[in-house]
Amino acid sequence: MTNPKQEPIPPTMDDLSDEAGLYQRLTWAREVLGLGETATGGEIEESAKRLLKQWHPDRVGGHARAHQKFTRQIVEAKAILDGYCAQYRFSFSREESKKYLSPQEWFWQRFGQV
C-alpha cells in the first residue's frame, strides 16, 4: 500500500488485535519501523527518527491527518521495542562475547601476534 507520493505506508494499529501476544506486538512494531528480525538499539533509533521525519504531519499539506496517525504508530512501535529491550537479559559470558569480536581481535585470538 502506498500514498500519493509512493511512500510505503506502515502497518496500522488496526492490524494488531487486542489479544496480540508479545511476539505479535514485536512483529508489528518492527514492521512499522521497517526492521528485520534482529536489530541493534542504534538501528531501532535510526529507523524511528527517519520515519518520524518522513511522516511528520508538518511536512505534508492535504494528508496531515493520515500522517498524524502514522506518526503516533511509529512512536508506539518504538515504545514497544524499547520496552522489550529494557527487559531483555543480556549475556556477558565469554562464549557470547566471542560472537562480537572485531576482526582484529578474532585474528589475534586465533593466530596470536604475527
Secondary structure, DSSP 8 states (H G I E B T S, - for coil): -B-TT--B----GGGS-TT--HHHHHHHHHHHTT--S---HHHHHHHHHHHHHHH-GGG-STTHHHHHHHHHHHHHHHHHHHHHHHH------HHHHGGG--HHHHHHHHH---
